[in-house]
Amino acid sequence: MLGKIFGICFLVVGCLMAFGILAGIIGVAVGILWFLVKLSIPFLLMYAGYRLIVGARQSPGY
């Protein structure tokens, strides 16, 4: 009987630890994704500015 109680306690503690680790991994993934979004915005603005200055490419019109 005491073994089953300890088994249930270990199961609950193990599940809580696993969910904590999983939440940490998801948090890191979201942080990396947010960093990539913030990094891409200046490059998109530079590209848009370059395209506005240079103008649209002309098709050869054969």
C-alpha positions, 0 to 999 in steps of 0.5 A, a space after each residue: 500500500 505504501 509503495 502505491 502511494 509513493 508511486 503516485 507521488 513520484 508520478 505526479 512529481 515527474 509529470 509536473 517536472 516534465 510540464 515545467 521543462 516543456 514550458 521552458 522549451 516552448 518559451 525559448 522557441 517563442 523567444 527565438 522566433 520573436 528575435 528573428 521577427 525583430 531582426 527581419 524588420 530592419 532588413 525589410 525596411 532597407 529593402 523597401 527603401 532600396 526598391 523605392 529609390 532604384 525603382 521597379 525593374 523594367 521587363 525587356 518587352 521583346 
